[in-house]
């Protein structure tokens, strides 16, 4: 997933997502979390039941969107109508490169994600989502290169509202309620109005995100990123994962993460500059040398950065990169970039070796001309030779961002116990689930899967 800051206009929108009446709440399907996974699940639950399903979404934050709201770059897919010669199988192969030691269960989930990614992209576009700009085969983004999350969250929320989905914000789910047979039949939640109450449901979908913003859980499950800042939603604190575990759910791959590899400390918190990588930047160390494929595995790049002097890297790019996307121009206006008329001046401002940087950029220009990166094999987003002044850069470091480990699920989104049997009435999606994938597409696709499973459980096939 790729993260950015939020516009004032969107802040106004998401805070206007009003809560429904908070007394005597109940639903056919209760969804915990109003991010991309939760809202997609809500929409699918109503659509796949031809409007029969009464759906309630509980969000602990004061606004909807979750980490999806902070996504800066793209929805990833294979086989969408806007993609030429890039199939679901191509996307599956790309994903599997990120988990070479995946077991049979993980591979099956990745295959399902890839197969449904294209049709789900078309589903989003039918709602009005702008996925018209295709880059690097799998990436679908707004035509102007603007922030993806700020486009998709209003699309999802507006569709859910039109379908009659109820949202309650400032609603913290504390516990899952079961009957005497162990089936989940509701949740206990603390609401901003009315305090703690039990909410009856015929099925529950957990879509409350991962645990990247919970330092305790990061230290416990993925200690390799302990001590780093988080660029995930502040609501990504993992309670839903622990609630499912308490009920007997299996947790798996808890150390598997997708760190933010290029987080910039604004002095007011860390933000992602991933969009900069996808618009042609290279990354160098204090010696001015590249040390990894900038568009390769997030874990590989993040780990490589921690091994550089001071544990940091420096994004280096030029005016062509800035002109390539609306979000890049927005970042420049916000003052996120250090600017200089020459590479030597830029190196001085950033505190890196100017001779090393000059040699690296010259070598990069040769790779760009040949369309072949002999050092690290980069093939994606080779947008610029880095030869058009002014030049730009910024110091970046890894951050905790996306967690792939979570509650084990089957291909219907059902929560599984260690023996492989499902917990009746309980479903899981997004980063709450054990699912490898790429940010927004992972959430939206698995949200739809869980919704269909829950709807089938409640209404029959």
PAROLO-350959 format. One record per residue (C-alpha): residue number from 1; residue in one letter; y, x, z. Coordinates in steps of 0.2 Angstrom, whole numbers, m for minus. Example, Ala and Ser with C-alpha at 12.3 -4.5 7.8 and 13.67 -1.06 7.14 Angstrom:
BEGIN
+-----+------+-------+-------+-------+
|  nr | rest |     y |     x |     z |
+-----+------+-------+-------+-------+
|   1 |    A |   m22 |    62 |    39 |
|   2 |    S |    m5 |    68 |    36 |
+-----+------+-------+-------+-------+
This chain:
BEGIN
+-----+------+-------+-------+-------+
|  nr | rest |     y |     x |     z |
+-----+------+-------+-------+-------+
|   1 |    X |     0 |     0 |     0 |
|   2 |    X |    18 |     6 |    m4 |
|   3 |    X |    33 |     2 |     8 |
|   4 |    X |    51 |     0 |     7 |
|   5 |    X |    66 |    m7 |    16 |
|   6 |    X |    71 |   m26 |    14 |
|   7 |    X |    86 |   m33 |     6 |
|   8 |    X |    98 |   m44 |    16 |
|   9 |    X |    95 |   m59 |     4 |
|  10 |    X |    76 |   m58 |     8 |
|  11 |    X |    79 |   m56 |    26 |
|  12 |    X |    89 |   m73 |    25 |
|  13 |    X |    74 |   m80 |    16 |
|  14 |    X |    60 |   m75 |    27 |
|  15 |    X |    70 |   m80 |    43 |
|  16 |    X |    72 |   m97 |    35 |
|  17 |    X |    53 |  m100 |    35 |
|  18 |    X |    54 |  m113 |    48 |
|  19 |    X |    40 |  m117 |    60 |
|  20 |    X |    33 |  m134 |    61 |
|  21 |    X |    32 |  m145 |    76 |
|  22 |    X |    22 |  m136 |    89 |
|  23 |    X |    13 |  m150 |    99 |
|  24 |    X |    m5 |  m156 |    97 |
|  25 |    X |    m8 |  m143 |    82 |
|  26 |    X |   m24 |  m144 |    73 |
|  27 |    X |   m31 |  m141 |    56 |
|  28 |    X |   m46 |  m140 |    45 |
|  29 |    X |   m43 |  m121 |    42 |
|  30 |    X |   m32 |  m111 |    54 |
|  31 |    X |   m26 |   m94 |    47 |
|  32 |    X |   m20 |   m80 |    59 |
|  33 |    X |    m7 |   m70 |    50 |
|  34 |    X |     6 |   m75 |    37 |
|  35 |    X |     6 |   m59 |    26 |
|  36 |    X |    m1 |   m57 |     8 |
|  37 |    X |   m19 |   m61 |    14 |
|  38 |    X |   m14 |   m75 |    25 |
|  39 |    X |    m3 |   m84 |    13 |
|  40 |    X |   m15 |   m82 |    m2 |
|  41 |    X |   m29 |   m89 |     9 |
|  42 |    X |   m18 |  m104 |    13 |
|  43 |    X |   m14 |  m107 |    m5 |
|  44 |    X |   m32 |  m105 |   m11 |
|  45 |    X |   m39 |  m116 |     3 |
|  46 |    X |   m28 |  m131 |    m3 |
|  47 |    X |   m31 |  m128 |   m21 |
|  48 |    X |   m49 |  m125 |   m21 |
|  49 |    X |   m51 |  m142 |   m11 |
|  50 |    X |   m40 |  m152 |   m23 |
|  51 |    X |   m28 |  m154 |    m8 |
|  52 |    X |   m40 |  m160 |     4 |
|  53 |    X |   m39 |  m145 |    16 |
|  54 |    X |   m26 |  m146 |    30 |
|  55 |    X |   m21 |  m128 |    33 |
|  56 |    X |   m11 |  m121 |    47 |
|  57 |    X |    m4 |  m103 |    47 |
|  58 |    X |     0 |   m95 |    64 |
|  59 |    X |    11 |   m79 |    63 |
|  60 |    X |    16 |   m69 |    78 |
|  61 |    X |    31 |   m62 |    71 |
|  62 |    X |    47 |   m72 |    69 |
|  63 |    X |    46 |   m72 |    50 |
|  64 |    X |    32 |   m72 |    36 |
|  65 |    X |    27 |   m58 |    25 |
|  66 |    X |    18 |   m45 |    36 |
|  67 |    X |    16 |   m28 |    28 |
|  68 |    X |    16 |   m36 |    11 |
|  69 |    X |    34 |   m38 |    13 |
|  70 |    X |    37 |   m20 |    14 |
|  71 |    X |    27 |   m15 |    m2 |
|  72 |    X |    37 |    m6 |   m14 |
|  73 |    X |    27 |    m2 |   m29 |
|  74 |    X |    13 |   m13 |   m37 |
|  75 |    X |    m1 |   m25 |   m37 |
|  76 |    X |   m17 |   m15 |   m43 |
|  77 |    X |   m30 |   m23 |   m54 |
|  78 |    X |   m41 |   m22 |   m69 |
|  79 |    X |   m44 |   m35 |   m82 |
|  80 |    X |   m28 |   m45 |   m80 |
|  81 |    X |   m20 |   m53 |   m96 |
|  82 |    X |    m6 |   m41 |   m96 |
|  83 |    X |   m17 |   m26 |   m96 |
|  84 |    X |   m23 |   m18 |  m112 |
|  85 |    X |   m39 |    m9 |  m113 |
|  86 |    X |   m40 |    m8 |   m94 |
|  87 |    X |   m55 |   m17 |   m86 |
|  88 |    X |   m61 |   m22 |   m69 |
|  89 |    X |   m75 |    m9 |   m72 |
|  90 |    X |   m61 |     4 |   m74 |
|  91 |    X |   m52 |    m2 |   m58 |
|  92 |    X |   m69 |    m1 |   m49 |
|  93 |    X |   m72 |    16 |   m54 |
|  94 |    X |   m54 |    21 |   m49 |
|  95 |    X |   m57 |    14 |   m31 |
|  96 |    X |   m74 |    22 |   m29 |
|  97 |    X |   m67 |    39 |   m31 |
|  98 |    X |   m58 |    36 |   m15 |
|  99 |    X |   m74 |    33 |    m5 |
| 100 |    X |   m87 |    44 |   m13 |
| 101 |    X |   m98 |    42 |     2 |
| 102 |    X |   m98 |    23 |     2 |
| 103 |    X |  m114 |    14 |     6 |
| 104 |    X |  m121 |    m1 |    m3 |
| 105 |    X |  m112 |   m14 |     6 |
| 106 |    X |   m95 |    m5 |     4 |
| 107 |    X |   m98 |    m3 |   m15 |
| 108 |    X |  m103 |   m21 |   m17 |
| 109 |    X |   m86 |   m26 |    m8 |
| 110 |    X |   m76 |   m14 |   m20 |
| 111 |    X |   m85 |   m21 |   m35 |
| 112 |    X |   m81 |   m39 |   m30 |
| 113 |    X |   m63 |   m34 |   m26 |
| 114 |    X |   m61 |   m26 |   m44 |
| 115 |    X |   m69 |   m41 |   m53 |
| 116 |    X |   m57 |   m53 |   m45 |
| 117 |    X |   m42 |   m43 |   m46 |
| 118 |    X |   m37 |   m47 |   m64 |
| 119 |    X |   m40 |   m66 |   m62 |
| 120 |    X |   m30 |   m65 |   m46 |
| 121 |    X |   m16 |   m56 |   m55 |
| 122 |    X |   m15 |   m71 |   m68 |
| 123 |    X |   m16 |   m83 |   m53 |
| 124 |    X |     0 |   m75 |   m46 |
| 125 |    X |     9 |   m75 |   m63 |
| 126 |    X |     5 |   m93 |   m65 |
| 127 |    X |    15 |   m96 |   m48 |
| 128 |    X |    29 |   m86 |   m55 |
| 129 |    X |    26 |   m68 |   m50 |
| 130 |    X |    33 |   m55 |   m61 |
| 131 |    X |    19 |   m43 |   m65 |
| 132 |    X |    25 |   m39 |   m82 |
| 133 |    X |    27 |   m20 |   m81 |
| 134 |    X |    11 |   m10 |   m82 |
| 135 |    X |     9 |     8 |   m77 |
| 136 |    X |    m5 |    20 |   m75 |
| 137 |    X |   m18 |     7 |   m81 |
| 138 |    X |   m20 |    m2 |   m65 |
| 139 |    X |    m2 |    m5 |   m58 |
| 140 |    X |     7 |   m21 |   m61 |
| 141 |    X |    25 |   m22 |   m55 |
| 142 |    X |    41 |   m31 |   m58 |
| 143 |    X |    49 |   m28 |   m75 |
| 144 |    X |    64 |   m19 |   m68 |
| 145 |    X |    54 |    m8 |   m56 |
| 146 |    X |    61 |   m17 |   m41 |
| 147 |    X |    52 |   m18 |   m24 |
| 148 |    X |    36 |   m28 |   m26 |
| 149 |    X |    35 |   m35 |    m9 |
| 150 |    X |    52 |   m43 |   m10 |
| 151 |    X |    47 |   m52 |   m26 |
| 152 |    X |    29 |   m58 |   m21 |
| 153 |    X |    32 |   m64 |    m3 |
| 154 |    X |    44 |   m78 |    m9 |
| 155 |    X |    32 |   m83 |   m23 |
| 156 |    X |    18 |   m85 |   m11 |
| 157 |    X |    28 |   m94 |     3 |
| 158 |    X |    36 |  m106 |    m9 |
| 159 |    X |    19 |  m110 |   m17 |
| 160 |    X |    11 |  m113 |     0 |
| 161 |    X |    26 |  m124 |     6 |
| 162 |    X |    24 |  m135 |   m10 |
| 163 |    X |     6 |  m137 |    m6 |
| 164 |    X |    10 |  m143 |    12 |
| 165 |    X |     4 |  m128 |    21 |
| 166 |    X |    11 |  m128 |    39 |
| 167 |    X |    18 |  m112 |    46 |
| 168 |    X |    21 |  m108 |    64 |
| 169 |    X |    30 |   m92 |    68 |
| 170 |    X |    32 |   m83 |    85 |
| 171 |    X |    14 |   m89 |    88 |
| 172 |    X |     3 |   m76 |    95 |
| 173 |    X |   m16 |   m80 |    94 |
| 174 |    X |   m24 |   m73 |   110 |
| 175 |    X |   m42 |   m79 |   109 |
| 176 |    X |   m55 |   m87 |    98 |
| 177 |    X |   m63 |  m103 |   104 |
| 178 |    X |   m81 |  m106 |   102 |
| 179 |    X |   m93 |  m121 |   105 |
| 180 |    X |  m109 |  m120 |   114 |
| 181 |    X |  m118 |  m114 |    99 |
| 182 |    X |  m106 |   m99 |    96 |
| 183 |    X |   m97 |  m107 |    81 |
| 184 |    X |   m78 |  m104 |    81 |
| 185 |    X |   m69 |  m120 |    83 |
| 186 |    X |   m51 |  m115 |    86 |
| 187 |    X |   m39 |  m103 |    93 |
| 188 |    X |   m29 |  m101 |   109 |
| 189 |    X |   m11 |   m96 |   105 |
| 190 |    X |     5 |   m93 |   114 |
| 191 |    X |    19 |  m102 |   105 |
| 192 |    X |    38 |  m100 |   107 |
| 193 |    X |    39 |  m119 |   111 |
| 194 |    X |    25 |  m127 |   122 |
| 195 |    X |    18 |  m110 |   129 |
| 196 |    X |    m1 |  m107 |   128 |
| 197 |    X |   m11 |  m120 |   119 |
| 198 |    X |   m28 |  m123 |   111 |
| 199 |    X |   m28 |  m127 |    93 |
| 200 |    X |   m43 |  m135 |    86 |
| 201 |    X |   m50 |  m130 |    69 |
| 202 |    X |   m65 |  m132 |    58 |
| 203 |    X |   m64 |  m114 |    53 |
| 204 |    X |   m53 |   m99 |    56 |
| 205 |    X |   m48 |   m85 |    45 |
| 206 |    X |   m42 |   m69 |    53 |
| 207 |    X |   m29 |   m61 |    41 |
| 208 |    X |   m17 |   m52 |    54 |
| 209 |    X |   m17 |   m35 |    46 |
| 210 |    X |   m23 |   m18 |    52 |
| 211 |    X |   m19 |    m7 |    67 |
| 212 |    X |    m7 |     6 |    59 |
| 213 |    X |     7 |     1 |    71 |
| 214 |    X |    m3 |     2 |    87 |
| 215 |    X |    m3 |    21 |    93 |
| 216 |    X |   m17 |    17 |   105 |
| 217 |    X |   m29 |    11 |    92 |
| 218 |    X |   m23 |    24 |    79 |
| 219 |    X |   m28 |    37 |    92 |
| 220 |    X |   m44 |    29 |    96 |
| 221 |    X |   m50 |    25 |    78 |
| 222 |    X |   m41 |    37 |    67 |
| 223 |    X |   m35 |    51 |    77 |
| 224 |    X |   m31 |    62 |    62 |
| 225 |    X |   m15 |    52 |    61 |
| 226 |    X |   m11 |    51 |    79 |
| 227 |    X |     7 |    55 |    83 |
| 228 |    X |    14 |    51 |    66 |
| 229 |    X |    26 |    37 |    63 |
| 230 |    X |    20 |    20 |    55 |
| 231 |    X |    27 |    13 |    39 |
| 232 |    X |    17 |    m3 |    41 |
| 233 |    X |    24 |   m19 |    48 |
| 234 |    X |    27 |   m18 |    67 |
| 235 |    X |    15 |   m33 |    68 |
| 236 |    X |     0 |   m22 |    62 |
| 237 |    X |    m7 |   m19 |    79 |
| 238 |    X |   m25 |   m24 |    77 |
| 239 |    X |   m27 |   m38 |    90 |
| 240 |    X |   m37 |   m49 |    78 |
| 241 |    X |   m50 |   m35 |    75 |
| 242 |    X |   m53 |   m34 |    94 |
| 243 |    X |   m54 |   m53 |    96 |
| 244 |    X |   m68 |   m53 |    83 |
| 245 |    X |   m76 |   m38 |    91 |
| 246 |    X |   m76 |   m47 |   107 |
| 247 |    X |   m85 |   m62 |    99 |
| 248 |    X |   m99 |   m50 |    93 |
| 249 |    X |   m92 |   m45 |    76 |
| 250 |    X |   m97 |   m28 |    68 |
| 251 |    X |   m83 |   m16 |    66 |
| 252 |    X |   m86 |    m2 |    52 |
| 253 |    X |   m76 |    12 |    44 |
| 254 |    X |   m63 |    12 |    57 |
| 255 |    X |   m58 |    30 |    53 |
| 256 |    X |   m55 |    26 |    35 |
| 257 |    X |   m36 |    25 |    32 |
| 258 |    X |   m23 |    26 |    18 |
| 259 |    X |    m9 |    36 |    26 |
| 260 |    X |     8 |    35 |    19 |
| 261 |    X |    10 |    52 |    11 |
| 262 |    X |    28 |    53 |     8 |
| 263 |    X |    37 |    45 |    23 |
| 264 |    X |    56 |    49 |    25 |
| 265 |    X |    64 |    48 |    42 |
| 266 |    X |    80 |    39 |    40 |
| 267 |    X |    85 |    42 |    58 |
| 268 |    X |    82 |    23 |    61 |
| 269 |    X |    64 |    23 |    57 |
| 270 |    X |    52 |    29 |    43 |
| 271 |    X |    52 |    22 |    26 |
| 272 |    X |    41 |    25 |    11 |
| 273 |    X |    47 |    35 |    m4 |
| 274 |    X |    30 |    32 |   m13 |
| 275 |    X |    40 |    23 |   m27 |
| 276 |    X |    48 |    41 |   m30 |
| 277 |    X |    31 |    48 |   m34 |
| 278 |    X |    27 |    34 |   m46 |
| 279 |    X |    43 |    38 |   m55 |
| 280 |    X |    39 |    56 |   m59 |
| 281 |    X |    43 |    66 |   m44 |
| 282 |    X |    33 |    82 |   m39 |
| 283 |    X |    30 |    87 |   m21 |
| 284 |    X |    32 |   105 |   m15 |
| 285 |    X |    31 |   115 |     1 |
| 286 |    X |    45 |   126 |     9 |
| 287 |    X |    40 |   140 |    m3 |
| 288 |    X |    44 |   128 |   m17 |
| 289 |    X |    26 |   127 |   m23 |
| 290 |    X |    16 |   112 |   m27 |
| 291 |    X |     0 |   109 |   m16 |
| 292 |    X |    m9 |    93 |   m22 |
| 293 |    X |    m9 |    80 |   m36 |
| 294 |    X |     5 |    69 |   m31 |
| 295 |    X |    m4 |    53 |   m37 |
| 296 |    X |   m21 |    57 |   m31 |
| 297 |    X |   m30 |    51 |   m15 |
| 298 |    X |   m18 |    46 |    m1 |
| 299 |    X |   m29 |    55 |    12 |
| 300 |    X |   m30 |    71 |     2 |
| 301 |    X |   m12 |    72 |    m1 |
| 302 |    X |    m8 |    67 |    17 |
| 303 |    X |   m20 |    80 |    24 |
| 304 |    X |   m14 |    93 |    12 |
| 305 |    X |     4 |    90 |    18 |
| 306 |    X |     0 |    92 |    36 |
| 307 |    X |    m6 |   110 |    32 |
| 308 |    X |    10 |   115 |    24 |
| 309 |    X |    24 |   125 |    34 |
| 310 |    X |    31 |   113 |    47 |
| 311 |    X |    19 |    99 |    41 |
| 312 |    X |    31 |    93 |    28 |
| 313 |    X |    33 |    92 |     9 |
| 314 |    X |    48 |    89 |    m2 |
| 315 |    X |    49 |    77 |   m17 |
| 316 |    X |    58 |    84 |   m32 |
| 317 |    X |    64 |    74 |   m46 |
| 318 |    X |    79 |    71 |   m58 |
| 319 |    X |    91 |    58 |   m65 |
| 320 |    X |    78 |    52 |   m77 |
| 321 |    X |    67 |    47 |   m62 |
| 322 |    X |    81 |    38 |   m54 |
| 323 |    X |    85 |    28 |   m70 |
| 324 |    X |    67 |    23 |   m72 |
| 325 |    X |    67 |     9 |   m59 |
| 326 |    X |    79 |    m3 |   m50 |
| 327 |    X |    72 |     3 |   m33 |
| 328 |    X |    75 |    21 |   m37 |
| 329 |    X |    94 |    16 |   m40 |
| 330 |    X |    93 |     6 |   m24 |
| 331 |    X |    87 |    21 |   m14 |
| 332 |    X |   100 |    32 |   m21 |
| 333 |    X |   114 |    20 |   m16 |
| 334 |    X |   106 |    19 |     2 |
| 335 |    X |   108 |    38 |     3 |
| 336 |    X |    89 |    42 |     4 |
| 337 |    X |    91 |    56 |    m8 |
| 338 |    X |    98 |    74 |    m7 |
| 339 |    X |   108 |    77 |   m23 |
| 340 |    X |   113 |    93 |   m32 |
| 341 |    X |   119 |    98 |   m50 |
| 342 |    X |   106 |   113 |   m51 |
| 343 |    X |    89 |   116 |   m44 |
| 344 |    X |    95 |   131 |   m35 |
| 345 |    X |   108 |   121 |   m26 |
| 346 |    X |    95 |   108 |   m22 |
| 347 |    X |    84 |   121 |   m14 |
| 348 |    X |    98 |   127 |    m3 |
| 349 |    X |   102 |   110 |     3 |
| 350 |    X |    83 |   106 |     7 |
| 351 |    X |    80 |   123 |    15 |
| 352 |    X |    66 |   128 |     2 |
| 353 |    X |    64 |   144 |    m8 |
| 354 |    X |    74 |   143 |   m23 |
| 355 |    X |    64 |   156 |   m34 |
| 356 |    X |    48 |   147 |   m29 |
| 357 |    X |    55 |   130 |   m34 |
| 358 |    X |    62 |   137 |   m51 |
| 359 |    X |    45 |   144 |   m55 |
| 360 |    X |    36 |   128 |   m50 |
| 361 |    X |    48 |   117 |   m61 |
| 362 |    X |    46 |   128 |   m76 |
| 363 |    X |    27 |   127 |   m74 |
| 364 |    X |    28 |   108 |   m72 |
| 365 |    X |    39 |   107 |   m88 |
| 366 |    X |    24 |   116 |   m97 |
| 367 |    X |    12 |   103 |   m90 |
| 368 |    X |    23 |    89 |   m95 |
| 369 |    X |    25 |    95 |  m113 |
| 370 |    X |     6 |    97 |  m115 |
| 371 |    X |     2 |    81 |  m105 |
| 372 |    X |   m10 |    92 |   m95 |
| 373 |    X |    m8 |    97 |   m77 |
| 374 |    X |   m18 |   114 |   m76 |
| 375 |    X |   m15 |   116 |   m57 |
| 376 |    X |   m21 |    99 |   m50 |
| 377 |    X |   m26 |    88 |   m64 |
| 378 |    X |   m12 |    75 |   m62 |
| 379 |    X |   m13 |    62 |   m76 |
| 380 |    X |    m2 |    48 |   m69 |
| 381 |    X |    17 |    45 |   m69 |
| 382 |    X |    21 |    60 |   m79 |
| 383 |    X |    38 |    52 |   m82 |
| 384 |    X |    50 |    67 |   m83 |
| 385 |    X |    51 |    86 |   m86 |
| 386 |    X |    63 |    87 |   m71 |
| 387 |    X |    77 |    94 |   m83 |
| 388 |    X |    90 |    81 |   m82 |
| 389 |    X |   104 |    84 |   m70 |
| 390 |    X |   108 |    79 |   m56 |
| 391 |    X |    93 |    84 |   m47 |
| 392 |    X |    86 |    75 |   m32 |
| 393 |    X |    75 |    79 |   m17 |
| 394 |    X |    70 |    74 |     1 |
| 395 |    X |    59 |    80 |    15 |
| 396 |    X |    44 |    69 |    18 |
| 397 |    X |    29 |    69 |    29 |
| 398 |    X |    13 |    58 |    32 |
| 399 |    X |    14 |    42 |    42 |
| 400 |    X |     1 |    29 |    48 |
| 401 |    X |     2 |    15 |    35 |
| 402 |    X |   m14 |     6 |    30 |
| 403 |    X |   m31 |     5 |    39 |
| 404 |    X |   m47 |     1 |    29 |
| 405 |    X |   m59 |    m1 |    43 |
| 406 |    X |   m61 |   m17 |    52 |
| 407 |    X |   m72 |   m32 |    54 |
| 408 |    X |   m87 |   m32 |    43 |
| 409 |    X |   m88 |   m46 |    30 |
| 410 |    X |   m99 |   m53 |    17 |
| 411 |    X |   m95 |   m58 |    m1 |
| 412 |    X |   m89 |   m75 |     6 |
| 413 |    X |   m78 |   m68 |    18 |
| 414 |    X |   m89 |   m72 |    33 |
| 415 |    X |   m88 |   m61 |    48 |
| 416 |    X |  m104 |   m52 |    51 |
| 417 |    X |  m113 |   m47 |    67 |
| 418 |    X |  m122 |   m30 |    68 |
| 419 |    X |  m138 |   m38 |    63 |
| 420 |    X |  m130 |   m45 |    47 |
| 421 |    X |  m129 |   m63 |    52 |
| 422 |    X |  m113 |   m72 |    51 |
| 423 |    X |  m102 |   m79 |    65 |
| 424 |    X |  m101 |   m98 |    61 |
| 425 |    X |   m84 |  m104 |    56 |
| 426 |    X |   m75 |   m86 |    56 |
| 427 |    X |   m69 |   m78 |    41 |
| 428 |    X |   m59 |   m62 |    38 |
| 429 |    X |   m47 |   m55 |    25 |
| 430 |    X |   m34 |   m41 |    21 |
| 431 |    X |   m33 |   m26 |    33 |
| 432 |    X |   m42 |   m35 |    47 |
| 433 |    X |   m57 |   m34 |    36 |
| 434 |    X |   m68 |   m19 |    33 |
| 435 |    X |   m63 |   m17 |    15 |
| 436 |    X |   m57 |    m2 |     4 |
| 437 |    X |   m44 |    m5 |    m9 |
| 438 |    X |   m26 |    m4 |   m13 |
| 439 |    X |   m13 |   m13 |    m1 |
| 440 |    X |    m7 |   m29 |    m8 |
| 441 |    X |   m21 |   m32 |   m20 |
| 442 |    X |   m34 |   m30 |    m6 |
| 443 |    X |   m25 |   m43 |     4 |
| 444 |    X |   m22 |   m56 |    m9 |
| 445 |    X |   m40 |   m55 |   m16 |
| 446 |    X |   m49 |   m55 |     0 |
| 447 |    X |   m38 |   m69 |     6 |
| 448 |    X |   m44 |   m80 |    m8 |
| 449 |    X |   m62 |   m75 |    m5 |
| 450 |    X |   m61 |   m80 |    13 |
| 451 |    X |   m52 |   m96 |     9 |
| 452 |    X |   m66 |  m101 |    m3 |
| 453 |    X |   m79 |   m97 |    10 |
| 454 |    X |   m70 |  m107 |    24 |
| 455 |    X |   m67 |  m122 |    13 |
| 456 |    X |   m86 |  m122 |     8 |
| 457 |    X |   m90 |  m121 |    26 |
| 458 |    X |   m79 |  m136 |    31 |
| 459 |    X |   m81 |  m147 |    15 |
| 460 |    X |   m97 |  m142 |     8 |
| 461 |    X |  m100 |  m135 |   m10 |
+-----+------+-------+-------+-------+
